[in-house]
Structures are given as C-alpha cells and as structure tokens.
Amino acid sequence: MKLKSNLILAAVFGAFAVLSTSCTKEEGCTDPTATNYDADAEDDDGSCVYPTPAENEVVLTSNVTTDTEWTSDNVYILASRVTVVDGVTLTIQPGTIIKGQEGSGVDATALLVARGGTLIAEGEATAPIIFTSEADNITPEQVANGNFVGSNLNATNNGYWGGVIVLGKAPISASNDNGDVSEVQIEGIPTSDQNGLYGGNQPNDNSGILRYISIRHGGTNIGSGNEINGLTLGGVGSGTTIDHIEVVANQDDGVEWFGGTVNASNIVVWNCGDDGLDTDQSWAGTVSNFVVAGATGHCFELDGPEGTMEAGHTLMNGTVYATADGRTSEDLINVDDNSIVNLENVFFTGIVDGQLIRESSDEEGAIDFIDVPGVTVTNIMLDLDASELENHVEGAVPAGITAGGSGQADVSVFGWTWASAAGIF
C-alpha cells in the first residue's frame, strides 16, 4: 500500500509541475519599438531599452509657427501631426529626410500645410526630399552618395505613418444637408483641428513648391476604413507647383485631389493599397506625364462634383501597369455618372480578366461608361488583342479607346525614383 501511495503522490506532483510550467509566461521586453524587444515574451518585465536619438535627429512634436528651414544634414522625426500654420513658411532643403513615427487614429503622424501656410520643398534629381517611416534606415549620407532607396524596408511595407497633406483656398464642389459649402474638413484630420479646413474662392492661391519628393510607407489607418493618402491636395490653388513626385507603398491612395485648381506633372505612384490617382469635388487642373503601377484599388477613381459648382480636369500622357509585382488593380478607370474629366494619351498594360473601364454605380438602370456625358477619352490604349477590348469596357467601346499601343509617359525623367531603381518602368 505504501508503494502505491508514493506512486500516486508522484503522479500528482508531476502533473502539478507540468501544469505550473505550461502556465508560466516568458518574461521580457514586449515593446516592438525597443532595441531589446523579445518576440517570444508574453509578460513585460520592465527591461525595455529604447534608442536615443542620433545627434543629427530632430524630433518634432509641435506645429511650425514661425518661418523655419529644415536642412539636409539632419533627419527630422515627426512625432505627431505637425502643421505649417497660416502665414508661416517651411523651407526644406534638397536631400533632406523626414521620418514619421508609427501611430494611428488621432496619433497618426503627418506633415500638414494649413490654408495660408507655405511649403517650399524643392528637391533636385540628384538630391530628392524623402518622406518615409522612422522604421526606414535610410540616412543623409546615403542620399548624399546618390542612394535614394534605403535597405531594410521593401516596396510593399505600408501604413507605418501618415503622409503629406497640403490645403488651400481654391474653390471646391461640396455640400451638406443645407446646400453648398465653400470649405470642409480634410479626411484624415480630426474635426477638432481647424487647420484641417480647406476650400475658398481664390483659384490662384499659392501653397508653395513641391518638387522632387518621394513619399514612402505611409497611409496609416485613422479610423474604420479611413487612411491617409500619400499626397493629399485639398483646395490647392494654381499658384502652387507640384512636379516630380513619387509615392511608394502607401496604404491608401497615391495622390488624391479634393477640388482646387493646381496642376501636377511627372508623377509616379507605385504599390499603393487603394487608388493610384483619385479626384474629387471638381478638381480643375491637369496631371501630365505620370506612371501608376500596382495600385490594388482602381488605377483611376475619378469622381464628380458634390455641390452645384462644376469643373473638370485632365489626365494626360500616362502609362499604367494594371498588374505589377504580383499586385493587381481592381479596375482600370472608375467614374461617377456626373464625373467631368478628359483622358488623353494613356496606355494600360498588364491587364487581366475582370479589370474594367466603367461607371461605378451598381444600381439598376445605371448608365454605361460611354454614356457618362462629362467624360471624354482620346487615344486610350489597352495592351491586348482587339478581340478582347469589349471585355474590359463596360458597355459599348468609345471610339477613343483602342487595343494595342505603347507607353505614353516619358519615363526618362524618373531616373531619380525608387521605382526606376527597381526596374518598374
């Protein structure tokens, strides 16, 4: 009996030991931003060690309220939403790197240029200005040596920070339950922040110069299905210069216009998580010489006016890769029944089954693309056999859409971009 009792006790204590072991949680640093982060740890033991900013890092936590210059010998860390306020000019030297810390919701980091603020961010082909994530290890020394790519993040890593938002006083087409409104709050900025208002009655408004800028790894989620675009332009006037812009791996749209009159040229959008180029609220400008590659939403989402003011815009001289790096777009061109847009000299390649040029409404009795009165198409080319053309256009095929063709963008001007270095063109 004694031997049997001992065996029972041993079994009980053995089972208790196994149970105790299985319930023990490994301790360590559970914060992924710490240098000693332990992916296997379940209980934080308070041992986290955080990197100290390098001597050339400038951490920004407040708005730009006096005329300021950011220089290429520093790396500027956006630790919050940083706004260039009304009446103030921020100048960014060629070759400067700006990195956004990780954050979402009201804590999303972004550079916001409010109405009346001015951004002079004039990079060069040999020294572009780079907006990226703090997780990106690119350095000023790399940029100075002609390496504009970095090494640790790839071209699909997105949503790590917000993006660049420029707002102006040019007209928009918007309304609410009471009728037309001349100003609204930009998406991505809480309504409590009045710096997020855009729109007005100054079509020639000048928000500054954005030239040779690469915006990477942004588009963090600020709410349910609401992300920040790579470059957002709200009510931006024609006095503003937007030229040589690259957006890479943004979680939402590459570039989105909300009304305004600004023109843009030499634009590259690569691997964005929603639409390549998105237009709203009767933007009245032109985008010329552009490439869209690997947008997983629509290549173009071209919406109509939202108020009684009606104005149209033009997209011309572009090359679109409807499939790139294994990423396939939902649609080629998507318009509303009231869109006002002119498309000229655009070549689509990498087309797969199911991608359409279409009017967006799925309601019964919705009109076909050819019947949208405000849309005109000239020399729109789809890289496929003529026999397949009707499979990629909703309804009858307009005369301006043909099969075959070749790239329409002058990609020789994009040699400074990460997309060019990756061989996308």
N, C-alpha and C positions, 0 to 999 in steps of 0.2 A: 504493500500500500504506500509506503514512504517513497519508493522509486516512482510509482505512478504519480504521486502528488508533485514530486520535483519536476517531472516531465510537463505536467500541466502548468506549473508556475513558469517554467522556462518558456513555454509556448506563449503564455500571456504576456510576459515581459518582452519577448521577442517581437510579438505583434505590436506592443506599445512603442517599441523602439523604431519599428518600420513606420508606424503612424506618425511618430514625432518627426522623423526625418522627412517624410513626404509633406508635412505641414510647415516645415521650416522654409522661409523665404530668403533667398540670397540677398544680402545687403550690398550696397554700393551706390555709386552716383547714377541717378536716374534721369538727369537733365541732359538731353542730347546736345545742347549748346556748350556744355562744359568740355574741357580738354581731357578729362578722365572719365567720360561717360562710359557706363557699363551696360551694354545692351541686354545682358542676362539678369541684371539686378531688378528685383521687384520692390524692395524696400530701400528708400533713400537713407543713407547713414550719415548724411551731412558732410561728406568728404569732397563735394564738387569743387573743382578748381577751374576758374574762368580766366581766359586770356586777357592780358592787359593790352590796351590799345597801343599800337606801334607809335613811334614818335611822330610819324607823318600822318596819323589818322586824326581827323577832326570829327567828333561825334556831335550831331546836330539834333537838338531837342526842342527848339523854339522857332518861331517864324522869322523870316528875313524882313526886318522893319526899317533898315537903313541901306543905302546903296552899298553893295558888297561884291567882292570878287573872289571866286574860288580858283585856286591855282593848281597847275599840273604836278607840282611836287608833293601835293597832299592827296590823300584819299578821304573823301567826305562820306560819313556814315549817317544815313537818315535813320534816326532812332524813333521817329514819329512822323506824322504828316507835317511837312514843312512847307509853309506858304510864303510866296513872294507877294506882299500885300500891296494894296492900291498906292500908287505914287512912288514905288520903290523899284530899282533896277538891280537884278542879279546878273553878273557877268561871269561866265565860265570859260576859262582858258582852253585852247586846243589841247588834247591829250589828257584831260582831267578825268578821273574815275570817281563816280558817285555810286555808293552801295546802299541798298535798303536792307534794314534788319527785318527778320521774319516777324510777321504779325498778321492778324486778320480782324475782321469786323471793324470796330471803331479804332482798333490799334494798328490798322494797316498803314504801312509806311508809304509815302508818295511825295513827289515834288509837285506842288500845286502853284500855278501862277494865277492869281486872282484878277478879276477885272480891274484894269488900271495899273496892274503890275507889269513889269517888263523883264523878259528873259533874253539875254544876249548870250546864246550858247553856240558859238561859231567855231566848230571844229574844222579840221582840214583832212584831206585824203591821207596824208602822212601822219596825222595826229588827231584821230576822231575822239569825240567825247563819249564815254561809255557809262551808261546807267545799268547797274546789274545788282545781283544779290550779294549780301555780306558773305554768303557761303562760297562765292566765286573767289578763287585765289589770284586773279589777275592783278598785276602790280604796275605802278607807274614806270618802273624800269622796263618791263615787257613792252608797254606801249611805246616808250621812247626808242626801243630797239626794233620797232616795226612788227611786233607780235601782238595782234589785237584780239586773239582768241581766248587765251587762258588755257587751263589744262584739266581742271578737276570736274567741272560740270559739263554735261553734254547738251546737245541742242534740243532735247525734249524735256529737260528739267524745268518745270514751270510752277507758278503760284507761290514763289518764295517771298515776294514783296509786292507792292502795289504797281506803280507806273508813273508816267508823266502826264499831267493834266494842265492844259492851257485854256483859260477862259477869257472872253472878250465882250465887247459891247455892240457887236454887229447884229443885224436882225435875225430872228428865228421864227419858225412857224410852230406855235404851241398854243394849247388851250386847256381850260379846265371846265368845270360844270357851269361857270359863269361866262364863258366865252373866251375870246383870245386873251393871251397874256404875253407880255414882251420879255419877261425874264422867268427862269425856272432854276431849280437846283440841279446841279450835275449829278448823274448817277455815280455812286461810289463815295460821296461825301455826305456825312450826316446833316440833316436839315438844321441842326443847331449851329452849324458853322456857316455864317453868312458869306464867307469867302467862296462858297460853292455856287453862288448865283452867277448866271451868265445870260447874255442877250441884251439887246438895246436897239438904238436907232442910229448907230454910227458904222455904216458899211466899210469905211476906210480905217477903222480902228487898228492900232498897231500894238501887238503884244510882244514884238521883238524879232529875233532871228534864231531859228533852229536849223543848223546846218552840220552835216557830217556827224550824226549822232546815232549810236547803236544802243537800243533798249532791250534788255535781256532778262529772262527768267521771272517775269512779273505776273500780274493778274490775280493776286491773292483774293480769296473769297471774302466779301464783306457782309454777306447775308445769304439767304437761301437763293441759290442760282444767280447771284449778283456779284460779278467780278469786275476788276478794274482793267481797262484796256491798256495795251502797250503805250499808245499815244492817244489821248482824248483831246479833241478840239471842240470846245463849246462856244458858239457865238464869236468865233475868232474872225477878225476883220482882214480885209485885203491888204492892209499896210504891213501885215506880218509875213515874214519869209519862212517857208517850210521847204527844205531842199536837202536831198541826200540823207534820208532817214532809213534805218534798219530796225526792224522789230523781230526778235528771235525768241521762240519758246514762251509766248505769253499765254496764260491760261484762258483768257477771253479773246476779244477781237485784237487784230493787229493795230489798225488805225480806225478810229470812229469819229465822224464829224456830226455835230449837232447844230444844224443851222450855220449861220455865218457866211462869209464871203471869201475866205482865204483860199489861195491856190497852193498846190503842193506838187513837187516834181522829184523824180529819182527816188522812188520808194521801194523797199524790199520788205516783204512780210514772209517769214519762214517759220513753219511749225507752230502756228497758234492753235489754241484749243477750241476756238469758235470761228467767227467770220474773218476772212482776210481783210477786206475793206468794207466798212459799214457806214451808211449815210442815213441821216435822219433830219427831220424838221426843216426841209427845204434848204439844205446847204446849196449855196450859189457860187461854187467855184469849180476848178478843174484840177484833176490829178493826171499828170502826164509822165510817161516813162516809168513803168513800175513792173515788179515781179511779185507774184503771190505763189507760194509753194507750200503744200502740206497743211492747208487750213482744214480742220476737221468739221467745221460748220459749213457755211456757204462760202464759196470763193468771194462772191459779192452779195451783200444784203443791202438793197437799195430801196429804202422806204420813202413814202410820200409825205406831204405836209400834214401837220397835226393841228393846224389852225387855218384861218382864211388866207393868210399870206402864202403865195405860191411862187417858188423859184426853182430852177433846175440846175443840174450840174453835169459835168462831162468827165468820163473816164476814157483816156486815150493812150495808145501806144504801150500796150502791156503784154506780158507773157505770163500765163497762168499754168502751173503744174497741179492738175487736179488730183494727182497722186504723187507723193514724194516721200522718200524714206519710209515707205510702208504705211504712210498716213493718207487716208482717202477722204476727200471732201464730200459733204452731204449733197450739195447742189453746185451747179456752175454759176448761174445768175438767178437771184431771187428778188422779185419786185412786188410791190403792192399794186392794187388796182388803180391807185392815184399817184403812183411814182412819176416823177418828172426827171428824166435822165437821158443823156445821149452817150452811147458807147461807140467808140471808133477804134479800129485797128487793134484788136485784141485777139491773141492766139491762145487756145486752150489745148493742152496736151496731157497725156497720162489719164485719159478719160476711161471710166469703167461703167459697167451696167448700173442703171439707176440714177446716174447723175443727170440733172435736167437744167435747162433754161426755162424758168417758169414764173407764173404769178403765184404768190404764196398762199392765197386763200384756198381752203379745202371745203368751203361751204357749197351747198348745192346751187348750181347755176353760176358758179364763179367763172370769170372770163379766162380765156387762154392768153398766153404771153403776147401773141401778135395783136390782141385786141386792147391792150393797155394803151390808152391814147397818148400818154405823155412820154412814152419810151420810144426812142429811135435807135436803130442799130445800123452801123456801116462797117463792112469788112470785119465781121466777127467770124473767126475761123476755128473749126473744131478738127483736131488731128485724128481723123478716122475716115473710113470709106463713105462715099456719098450715100450708099445704100443704108448706112446706119444713122444718117443725120436725123431722120424723123424720130428715132428712138430717144433722142436727147433734147428734144424741144417739145414743150407742151403745146399741143395743137398744131396748126399749120406753121410751117417754117418760113419766117420772114425772108425776103429777098436779100437782106443784109447779112444773113448767116449762111456760111458755106462750109463744105468739107475741104480738108487739106490745109495748105498754107504753111507758114513758118513763123518763128518768134518775131515779135514786133517791138520788144523792148531793146534798147541799146545797153546791153549788159557790160560793155567795156567801161562804163562809168562806175561800176560797182566793185572794182578791184579791191577796195579798202574794206569790204564787208566780211564778216564771218561766213556768210553764205557762199561768197566767192571762194574763200579759202577751203571750204568743204566740198567744192566742186558741184554745187547745186545747179548752176546755170548750164 
